[in-house]
């Protein structure tokens, strides 16, 4: 399960707005289906938040509650990591991570209905 979540997180991290200054690609249907736990054809903010909490935990290889540039180097560029590191301390804590990914969710929710389809 850990590898499944990490693999999906890699796709999501590069597909969401975390790719801030770069050309972000929308999530494909396969990625959405993986997160759509109630299988209603849409990903709710709650489903996305739950998934991304798991992604953070899996990326946090040393389990210290924050992400280093080394822990994210396979999924984020230095510029993307810097964007996540809102306070500029060289690591990304869970609050920084979740704040950004939920902003990304809101940006991707073009209809404003709280769901990604």
N, C-alpha and C positions, 0 to 999 in steps of 0.2 A: 504494500500500500504506500509506503514512504516514497518509493521510486515513482509510482504513478502520480502522486501529488507533486513531487518535485518536477517531473517531466511536464505536467500540465502548467505548473507555476512558471516554468521557463517560457512556455508559449505565451502565457498570459502576461508575464512581466514585459516581454518584448512587444506584445500586441496592444497593451493598454497605454494610457497617457504617460506612464513612467518614461516612455521614450520621448520625453518632453521636447527637446530641441531637434528631434529627428522626425522622420516621417513614420508616424504610428499607423499600424495596420489594424483594422477592426478584427475582433475575434471571429474566427470561423465557426460554422455551425457545430462542428465536432467539439470544439472547446466549450461552447455554450452548453451543449448536451452533457458534458462531463460535470458541469457545475449545477445544472438544473436537477436538483435532488428530488423535487416533487414531480418531475417529468410532465410539467404543464406547458412546455414549449417556450418558457421564458425564464430568465435568471433574475430573481428578485435581489434587492439590495442586501437582504438578510443572507441569502444563499451565497452571494458574492463575498460578503464580509466573512462568513464562516469559512469559505474556501481560502480566502487570502490569509486569514488567521493561521490556517494549517500550512499554507505556503511559507509564511514567515517562520513558523516553528521548524519546518524542514530545511529552510535555508540557513537557519541559525545552528550551524554544525557543532559549535562548541557549547551550545545551550546556555549562553550567558545573558540572553534577553536582548541582544543587539546584534546587528549585522555589520560586519567589517567589509571593506572593499574586497578583501581576499575571498570572503564567503560568497560574495555576489559576482565575482569576476567572470564567471561563465555565463551569466544572464544579463549583466548590466555593464554598460560602458562606464568609464570614470565620470563622464559628464552626467549620465543618468544617476549614478550613485550620489554625486554631488547634489543633484536636485532633490533626491530623497533626504539627504542629510541637512534638514532645514536649519539646525542650529550650528552647523559647520564644525562639529566636534570630531569628525572622522569616523563616526559610527552612526548607524540608523537604528533607533529604538523602535519598539512595536508601535508606539503612538505616531511617530513620524511616518512609518511605513503605512499604517492603516489610514492616516489622514490623507496621504497622497493617493492610495489606491481607491479610496472612496470618492475623492475628487474626480478621479479618472472614470469611475462608474457613473457619476453624475454627468460628466461630459459626454460619455458614450450613450447615455439615455436621452436620445434626441427627441423622443415624444414626451418626456417628462412624466411618464407614468410609473416610474420606480422599477422598471423592468428592462432587461436587455433581451431582444428577440433576434 
